[in-house]
Amino acid sequence: MRQAGRALTPTGGFLERFGFSLNPYIGCAFGSAGGCPFCYVRALPVARAHPGGWGEWVLAKIDLPERLEVELRSLAAKGRLADTAIFMSSATDPYQGWERRLGLTRQVLEVLVRYPPRRLLIQTRSPMIERDIDLIGLLRPQAIVSITLETDDDRVRRTITPTSPSVSRRISTMRRLRAAGISTQMAIAPMMPNDSEHFAAIAEEAADRVIVDTYFDGDGAKGRRSRSLGMGGFYERLGYAEWFLPGAETALLKALRERLGENRVLFSREGFNAI
């Protein structure tokens, strides 16, 4: 546990169209020790906020809901809340395992229902978000839920991110969100080896829109950060070398656009900022 210095962090760069990021937790437990091999956050200063390797610990900002309410009330008093876009979360998943006990993200959503921003994007890979469909529904149409699904092949998922939720479980979550009338985005980020036609068929019925991102377009350094994390060698050892190349996403983008249409298929930084 720790105290939050502030709830809303001004953002920019990759998330330039969002005014703030909102991270109820620090750290991540979705990967094994060291986290997901491609996660750029493990190379940032935040990864050293607690002893132990990235992927081994999670800290909860236990007073975040109270701080958030103060900050949102201030924005509302200044007439700025109606123009505010919030990305939750940028540096970790808001549905960590601790969330089952603490309900911190749920408390955050309760505050946001009282002080709704112009746009809220909730980025997660966890089916736990289904618990909060009632609150997210109250934030329509301002809320978008973005579910990370890097591949359509569960064998690939088990090989690269073995402790993350299964492909079928995440697809089920997207279907439930859409059935509840919640705007649902599939974030294929970063894209991992896949069957482009099969993946496009899944996306067509599971998501309102799709964003594709790659190791070269989405790491903030034109692939240098991904290479420094050893992703090239990692893919080569797995027999996936051809998937760690610029342009590997071409077939998937083509299949997605043929099925969903151009306006439902977005790409990398521009796509995440199309709010």
URTAGI-V433492 format. One record per helix or strand. SS is the DSSP state (hx for helix, st for strand). FROM is the first residue (numbers start at 0). LEN is the number of residues. Records with the same first field share a line. If there is no record, write none. Layout:
BEGIN
SS=FROM-LEN, FROM-LEN
END
This chain:
BEGIN
st=1-1, 7-3, 19-3, 24-3, 57-4, 84-4, 118-6, 142-6, 182-6, 208-4, 264-3
hx=12-3, 39-4, 44-4, 63-14, 80-3, 98-4, 103-11, 126-12, 153-7, 166-13, 195-11, 223-5, 230-8, 240-3, 249-11, 261-3, 267-5
END
